[in-house]
């Protein structure tokens, strides 16, 4: 090995460790300081109940299983191994994320070399929305990890004939992916059909047979309820199968709002603007699908472009309001396509470079430039023309601007800008070591745009609230006091928000239909039919309030009328638990109300 290659290897090794270390530090901040979200508590607590055998997914009269079974069972099994709690879920998510980043970087290295692998790691370490999504105990880190494994075992299925072993493993992983996140069915569909088209059934069967077997087993275990998940995706004019006789007349839980065009644009551009590297990859691979000179490369690019646009549009259609967070499911995969698409052909590389990088940068401007503090200040300036003020007022997002008083966020902001500029310089040095002219040019401007994108993204509204206090410690303290106040086996009326609290408290009896709160609590219809399918109603709510021994009520819903209602039902306030999220008291502060029989029990402190 000559001195130049040795120096390049040393630089690459140090940068790899440093970038993964930076990502780990920023993930640690999310794990310990991000306020909990509803989905975390639902995945963890329902998964814990399922893993213990208390309920089964889609079981009548059990919790409302509104997602595929493995999205609950995997967190449940992890808690059986490492113990229940928000800490288990978040640490598992962060660990899977770091390993997935390494796998994605290896995929880029395999396609385009060390320089572009370091580029991807820089994007991963600097992208706030990736780290926000992947530090939480939700399905985004699970899906990202599974996609990374599939690409690792099946890197370029169209360009080279995959082995039977790789196809079988990819098929198995694809089935697990679909049983975790339903919308990911596009991955095995596009991948499997492209394998069939390219290599024929004789080779593609090694993908389809394991995939079909696992899907049959998974659906057989949880039939017929699991089929209801697929039926919900069909148009309303499709007749309801007789397999769901009790579901006739069931009211809709989710109602998609009719957004104005300006709101749709803001939500869409928000999803674009938070992922400049991902959109760079999607635009570049789309261009490659049209312009690549080598037929096999063009087919590969078309497969990836079809998959990428399918995932983007499917998740935007599922809920445009959460589009920016939904893109985290597949954003790293899109980003890895960018270096590949640039090198996919000897002609047009500079065009792809400009299209990809500046497409991502334009997305960043569109997403958050309109809501930046600078434009808000311009709107308020006394010398700004009235029509400009009116235009800016129409797009005003000042209510969503970040709270940068948190020192952790300030530190992350400084790291993002500083490392982006350092990355541009290091990229130039790597290009010089290679002895080429185009590489330093592309790396330098790519690094500058990356720094700009990171700065704008961090200047935009964060999705999560960050608290100064350690959220995991707050949960442990609240759980310890809850165990002291509430006896084992008590019947609990749940009107809190984050079910992760229940993982730290005593083993209680809960009406599982209450867990999803406003998603399914106040529906009209036959109470017995609603309860059977995991839904709730005002009648069921009042009945359980009378039967329960303990009421856990969050501050945000504890109005004077509700307090009087609790008192009439025989409850007395025992006290308040340490806040689960001190920076969000309305949903983080939980009050404990006990019936007289528990309050006067000599065993209670």
SENU-947061 format. One record per residue: residue in one letter; x, y, z negated of N, C-alpha, C, O in turn. Coordinates in steps of 0.1 Angstrom, whole numbers, plus 5000, padded with zeros to 4 digits. Atoms other than C-alpha are relative to their C-alpha. Example, Ala and Ser with C-alpha at 12.3 -4.5 7.8 and 13.67 -1.06 7.14 Angstrom:
BEGIN
A500949885000512349554922500950125000501950124993/S499149895000513749894929499250114992499750224991/
This chain:
BEGIN
X500949885000500050005000500950125000501750144991/X499249885000501550335010499650114990498550094984/X500349905011501650644987498750075002498150104992/X501349934998498750815004498849924996497949974989/X501250085004496350525000500049984985498949974979/X500050025015497550464964499550134993498750124983/X500549885007496950834955498550025002497850064993/X501450004998493550814971499349914991498249954986/X500650095009492750514951499950054986498950034979/X499949955013493850674919498950124998498250124988/X500949895001491850994926498549945000497749994992/X501450065000488750784935499649934988498549944983/X500350075013488950574904499750104989498750084981/X500249905011489250874881498650085002497950104993/X501349934997486351054899498849914998497849964993/X501150095002484150744898499749994985498550004981/X500250015015484650704860499450134995498550134987/X500449875005484251074855498550035003497850084995/X501349974996481051104875499049914993497949964989/X500950095007479450794859500050054985498950044979/X500049955014480550944825499150124999498450134989/X500849885001478851274833498549955001497750014993/X501450054999475651084844499649944986498549964982/X500350065013475850884811499750104989498850094981/X500249905010476151194790498650075002497950104993/X501249934998473251364807498849914998497749954994/X501050105004471151044804499849994985498749984981/X500150015015471951034767499250124995498450114986/X500749895004470551384764498549985003497650014994/X501450034997467251274781499549904990498449914985/X500550115009467050954760499750064986498850014980/X500149965014467451144727499250134998498750164987/X500649875002465951484734498750035009498150135007/X501249974991463151454761498849964992498749854986/X501250035007459751474746499349875006499449865019/X500650124995457851144750498850035010498250135008/X501149984990455351104779499049884998499349784992/X501150095003452050914779500449865006500249764999/X499850134994453250634803501049924992500949804992/X499050085008456250544781499349924989499549804987/X500750075010453950464752499149895005499049784998/X500950114994451550264774500849885005500449775001/X499250124995454250054791500649924988500649804989/X499350075011456049984759499049934990499249814987/X500950075010453149914735499149895006499049795001/X500850114993450949724760501049885003500649775001/X499150104998454049534770500449924988500549804988/X499850075012454749454734498949914996499149804991/X501250095003451249324729499949885009499649775005/X500050114991451549114760501149904997500849784997/X498950095003454948974751499849924987500349814986/X500350075012453648874717498949905002498649824993/X501150094998450648694732498750054994497749974993/X501249945005448148924716498950025010497750005008/X500849994988446648994750500749955012501949935012/X499450034987447248904786499650115010498650165009/X500449904990447349144816498749965007498549845010/X501350024993443949184831499049914992498049874998/X500950085008442348994802498750084997498850204993/X501349935004438649084796500150044985500649974976/X500049945013438249304765501450034995501650064983/X498649965004442049374765500350145004499450225008/X499649874996444049684773499750025015499849925023/X500349974986443249854806501349985008502350065006/X498850034992445949704830499950075013499450015023/X500149924988446049974856501150005010501250065020/X498850024991449349864871500349855001499649774994/X499750144998450949544882500649944987501250024979/X499750055013451749304854501550024995501750044983/X498649995004455649324854500350134995501350154988/X499749875005455549694848499850014985500450094978/X500250015014454249604813500949884994501449904983/X499350125006455849254808501550024999502049974989/X498549985001459449354815500350084988501250044980/X499749935013459449624788499649924988500349924978/X500350095011457649374766501049904996501449884985/X498950105003460249104770501250064995501950004987/X498849945005463049344765499950044985500850024978/X500349975014461449444732500049884991500449884980/X499950125007461149084722501549964997501849904987/X498550035001464949054727500750104991501450064982/X499249895007466149394713499250074989499750154983/X500849935010463249494691499150105005499550175015/X500949904994460249714697500450144996501050174986/X499749865003460650084700500350085013500650025023/X499649914989461150384723501449995003501850015015/X498650014998464850344718500449885009501249905018/X499750124991464849994734499750045014500450015023/X500549964986462850124764500950105007501350085018/X499249894994464950434770501549955002502149985012/X498650054998468350264765500149905011501049905019/X500150104989467349984788499950085014500650045023/X500149924988466350244814501350065004501750065016/X498749944997469550434811501149905005501849935014/X499050104997471650124813499849955015500749945022/X500350054987469849994844500350115011500850085022/X499749894991470250344860501550015003501850025015/X498549994997474050354856500549895008501349915017/X499650124992474450004870499450025014500149995024/X500549984987472150094899500850115007501050095019/X499249904994474150414906501349935006501749975017/X498850064996477250194908499749915013500549915022/X500450084989475449954932499850085013500250055024/X500349924989474250234954501350065005501550075018/X498749954995477750384955500849905007501549935017/X499350104993479150054965499449985014500249955023/X500650014987476650034993500550115010500850085021/X499549894991477850375006501549975003501949995014/X498650034998481450265001500249895011501149905020/X499950114991480849955021499750055015500250005024/X500449944986479250165050501050115004501350115016/X499249884995481450475050501250034992501950134995/X498749985007484350455025499850074987498850114983/X499949955014485450604992499550144999498850184990/X500449865001484850975000498550014999498050094991/X501549995001481150925007499449934988498449974983/X500550065013480750694977500150104989499250104980/X499949895010482050974955499050115002498550164992/X501149904998479651214972498749954994498050034988/X501350055006476750984962500050014985499150054979/X500049995015477950964926499950144995499350164985/X500149865004478251344925498550045001498050114992/X501449974999474651374937499249934989498450004983/X500750075011473551114911500250074987499350094979/X499649945013475351294883499450144999499250194988/X500549865000474051634893498550025002498050135000/X501449984997470451564902499149994987499049884982/X500850005013468251664872498849915001498549844991/X501350085000465051494884500349854999499549784994/X499650145001466851164888500249964986499749864981/X499650035014468251174853498850024991498649944981/X501249995008464951294839499149885001498649834991/X500850114998463051014855500649874995499949784990/X499350125003465650744848500449984986500849884981/X499750015015466150824811498849964992498949954980/X501250035007462550744803499649865002500049795011/X500450144999460950414796498849985009497749945004/X501050014991458850414827500549915012501549855011/X499750104989458850214860501050065010501649985018/X499149954990461050454880501449934999502049895009/X498750075001464350314866500049855004500949805009/X500250144996463049954870500049995015500849905020/X500150014986462150004906501350045007501849975017/X498849964995465350194914501149894999501849865008/X499150115002467349904899499849885009500749835015/X500350114991465549644919500350035014500849945022/X499649964986465949834952501549995002501949945012/X498650004999469649864945500549855001501449825009/X499750145000469849484939499749945014500549875020/X500450054987467949414972501050055011501449975019/X499149944990470249644992501449934998502249915007/X498750065002473349484975500149865006501149835012/X499950134994472449134986499650005014500049905021/X500449994985471049245020500350135005499350215008/X499749864996472949555031499650045013499050155014/X500349954987472449565068499349885008499949815016/X500650124995469849295077499849995015499649895021/X500250004986469449405113501349995008501349935019/X498750004993473049455123500749875000501349835010/X499350135001474349125111499049894995498149924987/X500950115005472548785106500349974985501349924982/X499850035014472048745068500149854998499549775005/X499950155004472848415051498649964994497950054989/X501350055006469948195038500050044986498950074980/X499949965014471148265003499650144997498850174988/X500349855001471048645007498550025003497950104996/X501549984997467548625023499149954989498150024986/X500850055011466148404996500050094988499050114982/X499949915012467448624968499350135003498650184994/X500749884997466148934986498549985000497850074995/X501450035001462748774990499549994986498450044983/X500450015014462548684954500050134993499050174986/X499949865006463649034943498950095005498350174998/X501149924994461049184967498749974993497950064991/X501350045007458248984951500050064986498950114982/X500049945014459349094916499850155001499150214992/X500249854998459449454929498650035002498050124996/X501449974998455849434942499249974988498250054985/X500850035012454649274910500350104988499750104978/X499849895009456149574892499450135004498850204996/X500549884994455049854915499349975013499949935023/X500850044988452249794940500450075013500550015023/X499749924988453150074964501349955007501649985018/X498850054994456549904969499849885009500849825015/X500250114991454849634990500550045014500749955023/X499449964987456049845020501449955002501849935013/X498650044999459649735012500049865006500649845017/X500050134994459049355018499350005014499649925023/X500750004987456549435046500950045012501049975022/X499249954989458849645067501349925001501749885013/X498850084999461949445058499849865006500549825014/X500350144996460349105063499650005015500149915022/X500450004986458749195096501250035010501349985021/X498949974992461949345109501049885001501649865012/X499250125000463849025100499349905010500049835017/X500750094991461148825118500250045015500449965024/X499949954986461449045149501549985005501749955016/X498650014996465249045149500649865001501349835010/X499450135001466148695139499149885002499649765003/X500950114998463048485144499649934987500249964976/X500550075011461148265120501049914993501049894981/X499150105005463948015117500950064989501249994979/X499249935010466048265097499150084990499450084978/X500849925008463348495084499249924989498849984979/X500850085010461548215066500749994986500149984976/X499350005013464348215039499750124992499950124980/X500549895007463048555030498549994996498150014985/X501450015002459348495034499549894990498649914982/X500450115008459048165016500250034985499250014977/X499949965014460548274982499150124996498550124986/X500849885002458648604985498549954998497949984988/X501350055001455348424991499749914988498749924982/X500150095012455948164964499850084987498950054979/X500149925012456548424937498750084999498150104989/X501249925000453648634948498749914997497849954990/X501150095002451248334948500049964985498949964979/X499950035014452448234913499550124991498750104982/X500449885007452048594900498650035001497950064991/X501449984999448648634914499149894995498049914990/X500750115005447548294904499950014984498949974979/X500149995015448448364867499150104996498550094985/X500849895004446548684866498750035008498250145008/X501349994993443548624889498949994991499049924980/X500249924989441048754894500350154998500250235008/X499849865003441849084877501150075008500950195012/X498949944992445049144896499650045014500150135020/X500549974987443149144929499250135000499150195011/X500749875001441149444917501050115003500650215008/X499049904996444449644920500150025015500250145019/X499949994985444549564957498750065006498850135015/X501349954995440849624962499950154999499350215008/X500149865002441149974948500750085012500450205014/X499349934989443450064978499250015013499550085022/X500850014987440849975004499050125001498650184991/X501049904998438450235019498749974993498449854991/X501250025007435150285002499049925008498149865001/X501050074992433250135031500249855000499349775005/X499750145001434849795025499149934990499049984978/X500950065010432249565008500749944988501849894989/X499450055013432949464972499949855000498849805001/X500150155000433849094970499249954988499250024977/X500750065010431748874949500849954988500349924977/X499150045011434848784928499950104989500450074978/X500149905011434149104909498550044998498150155000/X501449975002430449074900499750104989498750174990/X500249915011430749264868500550155003500250244995/X499549874997432349564885499150095008499450205010/X501049914992429249684904499650114991499250094979/X500549885007428450034893501150054990500850154983/X499049955009431750084874500450145005500850165017/X499749864995432450464875501550015003502349944998/X498649974996435650594891500750074988500150164982/X499249945010438350684866500750125005500850224999/X499149894994440550894888499250075011498650005020/X500649924990439151174909501150095006501750174999/X499049924994441551324934499550155002498550165009/X500549874998441151704932500250055014501050015021/X499949934987440551914963501050124999500550234995/X499049895002443752124963499950105012499550065023/X499849904989444052454982501349975007502249905003/X498850024991446552465010501350054992502349984993/X498849945007448952684989500449904989501649894987/X499650095011448852434960500649875006501649825001/X499450124993449452134984501450035005502349955003/X498749974995452352314999501050014988502149964989/X499149995011453852394965500349864994501549834991/X499750135005453452034953500949925009501849855005/X499250074990454851894985501550055000502449975000/X498749944999457752134987500849984987502049974987/X499350035013458452064950500749865001501849844996/X499450144999458951694958501250005010502249935008/X498849994991461251794987501150074994502350034995/X499049925005463152054969500849944989502049984987/X499350075010464151834940501049905005501849844997/X499250114995465851584962500750035013500449975024/X499349964987468051754988500849895006500749885019/X499350114994470251454993499149895006499449845016/X500950104995467351214997499450055013499349975022/X500649954988465751435023501050015011500750005023/X498950004990469051475040500149875006500349855019/X499950134995469251105043498849965009499049905020/X501250044992465651065056500050075014499750015024/X499949934988466151335082501149955009500949945021/X498950054992469451205093499749865006500049845018/X500350134994468250845097498950015010498949925019/X501049984990465250965116500650055013500250005024/X499349964988467551145140500749895006500849875018/X499350114995469650835143499149905007499449845016/X501050104993466550625151499750055014499349975022/X500349954986466050855181501250015009501049995021/X498849964992469550925192501249905000502149925007/X498950095001471850645182500349935013499349885020/X499750054987473750505212500049845000499649785010/X500050155001474150135200498649954997498049994987/X501450055002470849945203499849944986498849974980/X500250065013471349745171500050114989499250104979/X500049895010472250055151498750085001498150124991/X501349924998469150235166498849924994498049984988/X501050085006466949945155500050004985499050024978/X499949995015468349945120499550144995498850154985/X500549875004467750325118498550015001497950084992/X501449994999464250285130499349924988498349974983/X500550075011463550025103500150084987499150094980/X499849925012464950245076499150135001498550174991/X500849884999463150555089498549974998497850044991/X501350055002459850365090499749984986498750024980/X500250035014460350245055500050134992499250154983/X499949885008461450585042498750095001498250144991/X501249914998458550785057498749934994497849994989/X501250085006456050505046500050024985498950054980/X500049985015457150535010499750144996499050174987/X500249865003457150915011498550035001497950094992/X501449974998453650935025499149934991498049984987/X500850085009452250655004499950064986498950064980/X500049945013453350814972499450144999498950184989/X500749864999452251164983498549985000497850064993/X501450035000448851014990499549954987498449994983/X500450065013448750824957499750114990498750114983/X500349885009449051154937501050115003502250114999/X499249894996450451464952500550084988501550154989/X499749925012450451624918501249944993501950024986/X498850065006453151374906501049965011501949885009/X499150044989454951364940501550014997502349935000/X498649985003458151504927500649894991501749854992/X499550115008458451234900499949875007500749785004/X500250124993457150964923501249975010501549865012/X498950024991459951024947501349944994502149885001/X498850065007462450904921500049855002501149794999/X500050154997461350544929501049965010501649865009/X499350054989463250544961501050115005501750095015/X499249894996465250874963501549965002502150005012/X498650044998468750714958500249925012501249935019/X499950074988468050474986500050095012500850075021/X499949914989467250755009501350085001501850105012/X498849925000470350944999501149915006502049975013/X498950084994472550645008500049995015501049955021/X500150014985471250655044500750125006501050115018/X499449884994472750995049501449985006501750005017/X498650034994476450885052499949905011500749915021/X500150104989475450585072499550065013500150025024/X500549944988473450785097501050095007501050105019/X499049914995476251035101501049915008501549965019/X499050084993478650755111499449895009500149805014/X500650114992476150545130500350015015500249915022/X499649994986477350675164501150105001501250194993/X498849914998480450845177499550145006500350235005/X500549884994478251105194498950064991498049994986/X501149935007476051365177500250004985499350044977/X499850005014477651325142499950144994499350154983/X500049875006478051695137498550055000498150124991/X501449965000474351745146499349944988498550014981/X500750075012473251485120500550074987499750084978/X499549945012475551645095499350134997498850154985/X500749885003474051985099498549984997497950054988/X501450025002470451855102499849954986498849994979/X500350065013470751645071500350094988499550114979/X499649915011472651885048499050124999498550154989/X500849885000470752195058498549974999497750054993/X501350045002467452005059499749994985498750034980/X500250025015467951915022500150144993499350164984/X499949875006469052275014498750085002498350154993/X501349934997465952425031498949954991498150024986/X501050055009463852185011500150054986499150084979/X499849955013465452304979499550154999498850184990/X500549864999464752674989498550005000497950074992/X501550004999461152594998499449954987498350014983/X500650065012460552394967500050104988499050114981/X499949925013461852634940500550145002500550224993/X499749864998462952954957498850094997499050204991/X501249925002459353074955499750014985498950104982/X500349995014459253004918501150044991501150024979/X498849975007462653124908499850124991499050214995/X500149875008463153384880500450125008499950235005/X499649884992464853604906498950065007498750185007/X501249954993461753634927499050064991498350164994/X500949955010459653684896500550144996499650234994/X499549875004461953974886499850105012499550225009/X500349914988461654114922498650055000498350165003/X501549975000457854104919499750114990498950204993/X500349905011457954314887500850135002500550234995/X499249884998460554564900499250125005498350105014/X500949884997459154914903500250055014499350125020/X499749954987460754974937499549905011499749925023/X500550104990459254664953498750045007497850095000/X501149964993456754734980498749924996498949814992/X501350065005453054664971499749875008499249775001/X500450124993452554414999500949884997500549764997/X499150105005455654224988499649954987499749834984/X500550055013454354214953498849915001498749814994/X501150094998451154074965500349865006499749765002/X499650134994452853804986500749924989500449804988/X499350085011455053704956499049964990499149854984/X501050035010452053714933499249875004498949794996/X500850114995450253464955500849874998500249764996/X499250125002453153214951500650004986501649924984/X499349995013453953304915499949874993498949814991/X499950125008455153004895500750044987501349954981/X499249965011456553204866499649924987500449914978/X500450085012454552994841500749875000500849814989/X499350135000456552694852501650024999502349925000/X498549985000460052854849500549944987499849924977/X499450095010462452664826500250084987500350204987/X499649955013463152724789501549974998501849864993/X498650035001466952754790500650034987501850044986/X499549985013467252824753500749884994501549894986/X499550125005468052464747501549995005501849995017/X498650004996471852434746500449885009501349895017/X499750114992471852094762499750035015500449995024/X500349964986470152234793501050105005501450095017/X499049904995472652524795501349925003501949955013/X498850074998475452274792499949925013500949925021/X500250074988474052064820500050095012500550055023/X500049904989473552374842501450035003501850045015/X498749964997477152474838500849885006501649905015/X499450124994478352114845499649985014500549955023/X500450024986476252094876500750095010501150055020/X499449904991477552414891501549985001502149985012/X498550025000481152354881500449885007501449885015/X499650124994481251994892499750005015500449945023/X500349994986479652084925501150075008501550035018/X498949934994482352334933501349925000502049925010/X498950095001485052094921499949895010500949865017/X500250104990483551834943500350045014500949975022/X499749954987483852054973501550015002502049975013/X498649994999487552114966500749865001501549845010/X499550144999488251744959499749935013500549865019/X500450064987486351644990500950055011501349985020/X499049954990488651875010501349934999502049905009/X498750065002491751724995500049855005500949815011/X500250134994490451375003500150005015500749915021/X499949994986489951485038501450025006501849975016/X498649984996493451615040500949884999501749855008/X499250135002494851285027499749915012500649835016/X500350084989493051115055500650055013500749985023/X499349944989494751355079499050035012499450035023/X501049964989491551455098499550144997499750194986/X500549865001490051795105498550004997498150094989/X501449995001486351715106499549964985498650024980/X500450045013486151545072500150114990499250134982/X500049895010487451835051498950115003498350174993/X501049914996485052065070498749964995498050034988/X501350055005482051845063499949994985498950024979/X500050025015483051765027500050144993499350154983/X500049875006483752135019498650065000498150104990/X501349944999480452265032498949914993497949974988/X501050095007478551955019500150034985499150034978/X499849975015480052024984499450134996498850144986/X500649875004479052384985498550005000497850054991/X501550014999475452304996499549924988498549954982/X500350085012475452044968499950084988499050074980/X499949925011476452294943498850105000498150124989/X501249914998473752544956498749924997497949984989/X501250075003471152274955499849964986498749974980/X500150035014472052164920499650134992498850124983/X500449875008471852534908498650035002497950074992/X501449974998468552594924499049904994498049944988/X500850105006467152264912499950034985498850024979/X499949975014468252344876499350134997498850154986/X500649875002466852694880498549995001497750084998/X501450034998463452544889499449954987500149924978/X500750055012460852424864500349854997500249775006/X499850145004461852104845498749934998497749994994/X501250085002459351824845499849974985498749954981/X500150055013460151734809500250124990500950224993/X499749915011460151924776501149944992501149824989/X498950055008463351894757500050074986499850194985/X500049965014463451924719501450004994502249924998/X498750005007466452024697500249874992501349824991/X499950125009465651734674500149875008499849875020/X499850134994466551374681498649935000498149904990/X501350064999463251224694499949864995499049824988/X500050145005464250864686500050004984499349924978/X500049995014465050964650498650054995498250004984/X501349965004461751144648499049894999498149884990/X500850124999459950824658500249914988499349864982/X499750095011461750624632499550054986499049984978/X500549945013460950874604498549994999497949964989/X501550015000457250884614499649864998498649844990/X500450145002457050504616500249964986499449884980/X499850045014458550464581498950054991498549984982/X501149955008455950694566498749945003497949914994/X501350074996453150534586499949864993498949824989/X500050135006454250194572499750014985499149924979/X500349985014454050334537498650044997498050014986/X501349965002450650484541498949905005497849904999/X501050084994448850224562500349854998501449815001/X499750145003448549854552500049925013499449965023/X500050104989449249564576498549965003497849934994/X501350054996446149464596498950104999497750065002/X501149905001444249784591499550035014500250025024/X500749974987441749884618500350155003499950234994/X499549864997443050204635499150065011499050005022/X500649914990441050464654501150095006501850164999/X498949934993443450614680499550125007498850115017/X500349884993443150974690501350085001501350205000/X498749944999446851044693500450005015499549995024/X499650004986448851064725501149905004500949825013/X498850084997452150874724499949874992500149864980/X500250135006451450504717501449944995501449844988/X498750045004455250464712500150004984500849934978/X500150005015454450554675499649874994500249834984/X500550125005452650234671501049894999500949794992/X498950105000455850034678500850014987501549924984/X499249985012457350174646499249994987499849984976/X500950015012454350144623499749854996500349765001/X500450135003452649844607499349935011498849995020/X500850084991450949564626498650034997498149994987/X501349965003447449694630499049955010499549895021/X501050044991444149614647499650135007499250235001/X500349884992443449864675499049965011499049865016/X500950024988440649904700500950035012501150145015/X499049984990442949854730499550095011500350155018/X500649914990440550044753500350154997500250235006/X499749865003441550364734501350055004501650175004/X498649974998445150354744500150115012501050195011/X499849914989444650544777499350134999499350225008/X500549875004442850824760499050065011498149995015/X501049934991441151074785499949935013499049965021/X500150074987441950844815498849915000498249905011/X501150104999439150604805499150004987498449914985/X500850005012437550714772498650045001497749994994/X501349945000434550914781499349985013499050075020/X500750034988432850734809498549964997498249924986/X501450045001429150674815499849855005500649815014/X500350134995427750324820499749904989499749944977/X500350105010426850004802501249984991502349954996/X498950015009429049994771500749875000502049865000/X499450135000429649624772500849975012501949925012/X499250024988430649624808501250085000502350045005/X498849925001433049914802501049944991502249934995/X499050065010434649744772500649885006501849855004/X499450134994435049414791501150035010502149965010/X499049974990437049584818501150104995501850165003/X498949915006439249794794499750155000500550234997/X500449865000437250114797499450044986499249954978/X500649955013435650324769498950105003498750145015/X501149914998432650544764499850074986500350034976/X500349935012431350794738499349914990499649924978/X500750095009429050524723501049904993501049884981/X499050095005431950274719501050084991501450034981/X499149925008434150554705499450034986500150014976/X500749985013431650644678499949884992500149884979/X500250135007431050284669501449964993501449914982/X498850045006434750214664500550104989501250064980/X499649905011435250544644499449964987500049984976/X500650045013432750404619500649884994500649864982/X499550135005434350064617501450014995501849934987/X498550005003438050164615500250044986499450104979/X499649975013439950204583500950135000501050204990/X499049894998442550464596499750075013499450015023/X500149924988442350744621501350075002501750154993/X498849934996445450874638499650105011499250075022/X500549894992444651214653501150105003501750154994/X499049904996446951444672499550144998498350174998/X500449875004446951814664499150075011498250145008/X500749944989445751914699498549975001497850055006/X501450035000442351744694499350014987498149984985/X500650005013441851804657499350144998499850224990/X500849885002439252074659499350004987499249904981/X500850005012437152184630498849915001498549844991/X501250094999434151994644500549864999499849784993/X499550145001436251674647500449974986500249864981/X499750035014437551714612498749984992498749894983/X501350025007433951744599499449865004498949794996/X500550134996433051434620500849894993500249794989/X499250095007435951244604499649994985499549884979/X500450005014434851344569498649944998498449874988/X501350065000431251244576500149855001499349774995/X499850144998432550904586500849944988501049824988/X499350065012434350864552501550015000502149964991/X498649995000437850964561500550124992499750224990/X499449895007440151184541501450025005502149925007/X498749984995443351344552501149964991501150004979/X498950045008446351164539501350095002502050114992/X498949924998448951384555500450005015499849935023/X499549994986450951464586501349925001502249934992/X498750074998453751244600501050105005500750205011/X499049924993457051394611499750005015499449905021/X500549984987456451534645500849915010502049895009/X499450084990457151294674500750095011501650045017/X499449904991458051604695499850144995498850204998/X500249875006458551914675499950125010499350225006/X500249904990458752124707498750005006498350095014/X501450014995455252014716499049964988498549854988/X500850045012453252024683498649965003498149874996/X501450044997449851994699499849855003498849795001/X500150144997450651644711501049924993501049794993/X499050075008453651554689499749984985500249904979/X500450015014452051614655498849924998497849945003/X501150105003449951324642499650014986500449994977/X500650005014447651344612499549864997499049795006/X500550135005446751034592498850024991498950084981/X501350005008443150994579499749864996499749775004/X500350135006442250714556498649994994498150094989/X501250025007439050564544500249994985501449974980/X499949995015438350584506500649874995501449874985/X499550125005439050214501501549985001502149924992/X498550014998442650244514500650114991501750094985/X499449905008443250574496500149964985501050004978/X500050045014442350424462500649874997500649824986/X499450135002444150094468501250024991502150114994/X498849995009446750044439501349975007502350015002/X498750044993449249904464500550115009501650115014/X499649894991449350234484500750104992500250144981/X499349905007451950494473499250135000499750234995/
